[in-house]
C-alpha cells in the first residue's frame, strides 16, 4: 500500500512509468533525478503520508526502498527518527 503511493509520487515528479519503479530503483542513476527532483519527491512523501522527513535523513535517501523504509518507520509518528 505505501509502496504503491510512493511509486505514484516518484512517477509524478519524474514522469516515468510507476511500474518501472522497484525497491532497488535508484533515483539518480536509474531515474535521472536531480536535487530539485529529490526535494519534490520528499515533499510529496511528507504531504501524502503526513510525516516530516528531517533534511539529514532526506539527503541519505538514494533508492525507492530506502524511502519506503523511512515511511514505514514513521507511520503513526510525526517525524522520522
N, C-alpha and C positions, 0 to 999 in steps of 0.2 A: 504494500500500500504506500509506504513512504517512498519507496524507490520509484514507483510509477509517477508520483507527484514530482520527485526530484528530476526524473528524466524529462518531464514536461517543462520544468523551469529551465534546465540546461538547453533543451532543444529550442525553446522560445528565444533565449538570449543569443544562441549561436546559429540559429536557422539550420539545424540538422535534423535528421530523422531520429525520433526518440528510440526507435528500435535498434539503432546502431550503438546506443549507449549501454555499456555493461559496467559492472562494479570496477573492472580493471581499466576502463577508459580513462586516459589522462586528458586533462583539459587543454594543456598547451600542445603537447606532442601529437595527440590523436585528433583533437578537435580544432586546433589552431587558435585557441583563446588567447587574448592579450590581457593585460592587467585590468583594463576597464571592463572587459567581459567577465572576468573573475569577480570583480566588485559587484557587477549586476547580478551574477548568479548568487552570491552571498546575500545580497539584499532581497532577492526573490525567495531564498530559503527562509530568511528571517520573517518575511511577511507571510509566506504560506504556512509555516509551522509555528508562528507566534513565539519565536525564540530570539535570543540575542547571541550573536557569534562575536566574541572578542577579536579585535584585529590580529592579535598574535596567533590565534587559532586559525583565522581565515587565511593567513599567509602560508600556513602549513598544508592546506588542502590542495592536493595535486591530482587526485583521482576521484571519480564519482563514488567509489566505495568508501573513501575517507569521509566525504561529505555525508554519506548515508550513516556512517558510524556516529558522527557528531550529532546528527539529527536524532538518531535513536537514543543516544545518551541524554539528550536534553529534553525529550518529550516529557511533559509534566513539570518541567522546570522553566525558569525564565532565562537561564544562561548556561552555556556550556562550560564545564569546569575543567 
